[in-house]
């Protein structure tokens, strides 16, 4: 296979080299598109100037000792050259053809596990081209075929590392974020997974991404993520969603406050009791981060299952899970020690498990927090008949 010398587009929107398609149409007397096998009512050939320009630019880049060649390596082997041509041809077809699905899938196939093709895609304006596809499709929310193309677009974009500032800023624009929110709310399982992958990469790449997208879109994103988490409580999608939520609350006070306002604590507390090990650790870490602010502690304390859910996971998940559970209880006990909270800690076994941690022979920060809780609230707990005898003895000694 050789690079196209004179790319032209037929009525179906597929691009071919002029010599090849003319031989197909006029020598072999075919009246169909070779790729789609659709009938061609017109044999008019339209020059694909965009693809021609991209091929010319690429050829100049591999012959010119420019500075750009140092950062983007040009394909050298035959297989790389063929793959490169497929990529730029598919990108041109996405922009010019009404039949975009096949071209989008070709783009994805070219870029999977291929860093150089991903870089070439970005360098060739691929992100901007796909954004136009999504913008056009969003004009008619009832067009199922167009929406499927949008789902393919997020699949392609999820492959890109998103390390260059221009691409990040482009995707963080309010219009782009709105489109991603639509995919989160209405997309298929794979589309939502790919959208969350894109958002996570943006969060990891830009420290101030929450401030960049604006309060309105932060709230919409959090609501969509919590809906996904509630619907997909035991799937791979929920793990990706929790990873993104952790990024949101880790880097931004606005993100934490918006998460609390949109009901994140309620969703997390209700998911925690039946969650598996890794998900339990993710949820406990999220709860810990939210409880580090007063609004989070207040919301946690108001939920009737808060103490019970966290107490259940102590000493049952992992050492990490236990540390996180103790930190949550310590934050609530230290800053929001209502009588109901202290009653529930005793009733749901949290106090009994704290006693077990007192017997650990080390001076870890977790044990220090347990000691502080016992000293702060032991007098309150000891008034109950169910107060453990071991803890009565401990209080006498201290």
N, C-alpha and C positions, 0 to 999 in steps of 0.2 A: 504494500500500500504506500502511496506517495501523497505528499501534501497537495491540496487542491491548488491549481494554478489560477482557475477562474471560477470561483464558487457561484452557483446560481440556485435560485429557489423555485420549485414548481408550485402548482396551485394548492397542494396539500400542506405547504409550509416546510417541507423537508428540503435540505440543501444537498446538492451534488456538484461534482466537478462538471463543467460544461461539456467537455469532450465525452465523458462517460454517459451523461444523461441524453445527449444528442444521439449517440450511438444506439442507446436503448429505444429512443422514440422513433428515430428516422431510419435507422438501418435495420433494427429488428422489428420495427412496426408495432411496438407495444403502446397501449393506451392507458396503462396503469402506473401508479407510483411504485417503484421497486420496494420501498420500505414498508408502506402501509397497504399496498395492493388495492388502493382506492382508485376508482376510475377518474381519469383526467379529461374533463370536458374541454379544457384549453391546454394547448401545449406551449403556451407562452412561458419563457424563462426570464425570471427577474434577477438581475445581479445582486448578490448578497455583499453589499459594500462593507458592512460591519465585519463580517468574517474575513473578507479580503484584507481589510485594514489590520485585523488582529494577526493574520498570518504574516503580513509584511513586517509588522512590528516585531514579531517573534524572530523572524529571519534576521532582521537587523540586530536584534539583541544578542544573537549567538555569533555574529561576525564582528560586532563593534566592541572594543575594549572599554565599555562604559562602566561607570561606578555601579550601575544597577545590576550588572552581571555578577558582581561580587556577593550580592545578597540573595539573588534569585538565580539558581543554577539552571541553565538551559538543558533540555533533554539531549542526550548524546546517543543512546542506543536506538536501534530501530523500533523496539517495543515502546520506548519512552516517546519517541516522535509520533508514533501511531496513536498512543494514548493522549498525547497533547493535542493532536488534530481532532480527535474525537471530542475532547473537552471543549475546545473553542468552537467547534461546529455545533455541538449540542447547546452551548450558551447562546450562540447566534440564533439557533432555531427556537429556543425558548422565547426570545424577544420578538421574533417575526412570525412564528407559526401559531395558528389557532389551536393546534393539537400539541399540547405541551407535555403531557404525561410521559411519553416515551423519552423525550429529550431530558426531562428532569431526572428520570431514572438512570439515563446514561451518565449524566453529571455525577450522580451519587456513586455509581459504579466506578467512575474514573477517579474519584477522590477518596474512596474508602481505603484507609491504611496507606495513603500516599501523600506524604507531607508536601512534596514538590508540586503535585497537582492542586493541592489545597491552596498553596501560596500563589500559584498561577491563576487560580480562580479568583482570588481576592484582588490580585494585581490587574486582572482584566475587567474589573468592575462587576464581578459576578454578584456580589451582595446587592448592589444598586439595581441590577437587572432583575433579580428575583423579587426585590421589594416592589418593583413596578407590577409584577405579576400578581402579587398579593393585593396591592392597592386596587387593581382593576377588578379582581375577583370579589373583593369586599363591597363593590358597588351594588351587587345583586346577591343578598344573603340567601336567596332561595335557589341559586344556581348550584346544584349538587356537584356537577363536573368541575366547575371553577373552584369550589371548596376543596375538592379532592386534590386539585393542583396545589392549593395552599398547603395542604398536609404534606405533599411531596416536597414543597419548598422548605418547610421547617426541618424535614429529614435531611436535606442537603446542607442547610445552615448549621445543623447540629454537629456536622463533621469538622467545621472550621475551628481552629484553635482560639481565634479571637484574641490575638496578642498585639495587633496594631491599633493605635489610638483612633485613627479615622473610622475604622470599622465599628469600634466600640461606641464612639460618639454617634455614629449614624443609627445604630440599632437602639440607642437609648433615647432617641427622639420620641416625644409623646405619641406621634402617629404610629411609629413602629411598635411601641409598647402596647398600644390599644389593639393592634392586630395580633400580637402575641397573646393578649388576654382573651381574645375571641377564640383562638386555638385552644387555650386552656379550658374554656367553658364548653366548647362545642366539638372539639376534635376527637378523633378516635384514640384508642389507648396509645398507639405508637406516636400519634401526633402530639398528644399531651406529654408523653415521655420526652420526645425531642424538644418540645418547647421548654420544658423544665431544664433540660440539659443546656440549652442556649442561655436561659436566665441565670443558671448557676455559673456558667463561664463568665458572663457579664459581671456577676457579683464578685467573683474571684479576681477579675482583671481590674476593676475600678473601685477603689476604696469608698468613693463618694457617690456610688451609683444610685442609691436611694434618693439622695438630694437631687440628682440629675433628672430623674424621671417624674418628680413632683408628687405631692401628697395624695392627689386624687388617684393616680395610677398605682401608688403603693397600696392604698386601701383596696382597690379593685383586684390587684394581684394577690394580696393576702386572702381575700374572700374566696377567690378562685382556688388557691392552693389548699385552703382548709376544706373546701368542698371536695376536692380531689382526695384529700387525706381521709375524709369521712366515707367516701364511696369505695376507696381502694385500700382498705385497712390492712390487708395481708399480702399485698403484691409488691413487685419490684418498684412500681410507680410510687408507692407510699414512701419507700426508702429514699428515692430521689427527691420527693417532695419535702421530706424532713431535712435532708441535706441543704436544700435551698432555704427553707425557713430558718435553719441555724445560721446561714450566711446573712440573712436579713437582720436577725436580732443581734448578731455578734458585732456588726460594724456600724450600727446606727441607732441612736436613741429614738429617733423618729420611727424607725422600723419596729423597735420593741413596743413603743406606745401604741402604734397602729395595730400591731399583732394582738395586744391586750384588748383594744377597743373592738376588734372584729371577732372576738370570742375564741382566740387560740387556746387559752387555758382550759376552757370547757371541753373543746375537742380533744386536746391532749390527755386530760385527766380521764376522760371516758374511754380512750383507746388504750391507756396504760395497763389496766389489769390483765387483759388477754394478749398482750403483745409478746413476741418472741424476744430472745436475748438482745440482738443488735438493735431492734426497734425500741426495746425498753430503754437501752442506754441513750439512744437518740432523743427519746421523749423526755427522759429525766434531765438530760443536758439542756434541752429547750426550756423545761420548767424552771430549772435552776437559773438560767439567764433571765427569764421573765420575772422571777421572784427577787432578783437583785435590785429591782426598782419598786418603790412603794405601791404603785398602781398594780403591779403584778402580784405582790403579796396580798393586797386587799382582794383581788379577784380570786386568787387561790383559796383564801380563807373563806370566801363566801360559798364556794362549791362544796356541797355535802359529801362528795366522794374524794375530795382532795387528799386529806390525811389517810383515808383508807387505802387509796390506790398506791400512794408512795410507800406506806407501811408494808403493804403486801410484797413489794419488790425488794425490800431490805433483806440482805443475807440470802436472797434466792436467785438473783440474776448473775452477778459477777462482783468482783471487788470494786470495779469502776462504778457499777450500778449502785452499790451500797454507799460509796463515798458521795455520789450525787444525791442520793436519797437523804443522807444525813445532812448535807449542806442545805437542801430545801427545807427540812424540818428546822434546822438551826436558824435559817433566815426568818421563817415564819414565827418561831418561838421567841426570837430575840426582838423582833420589831412589830409583831402583831399577835401577842400572846393572849387572845381572848379566852374566856372560860370554856367556851365550846370547843376551841381548838385543843386545849389541854385535856379536856374530857375525852375527845376523840382519840388523841394520842394514846391514852391509857386503854380505852375500850377496843381499839383496833390493833393492839399489839405492838405499837411503835415503841412504847416505853420498855416492854419486855425485851425487844430486840436491841434497844440501846444498852440494856444491862449486859447482854451477850458481848457487845463491843467493848465494854469496860474491862473484860477479862483478857483482852488482847495485850500481850506483853510488849508494847512499844509506845512511843510518844508521837504518834502520827497526828497530823492536823485533824483527821477525822475523829480520833479519840479525844482530842482536846475539845472539839465542838460538843461531843457527847457529855463530857465532864461539865462543861459550861451549862448545857441544858439541864442536867440533873441538879446542879447547884442553884440555878435560877428558879426551877419549878418543882423541885423535890418536895418542898413543904406543902405545896398544893396537892400533889399526887398522893402523899402519904395519908391523907385524911380518908381515903377510900379503902374499904376492906380488901379489894382486889389488888391493892398496891403490893408489888413483889417484896417478900421478906428480905431477899438479898439486897435490895435497894435501900430498905430501912437500915440494915446494918451498915451499908456504904455511907449513908448520910450521917450516922452516928460517929463514924470514923473520920468524917471530914467536917 
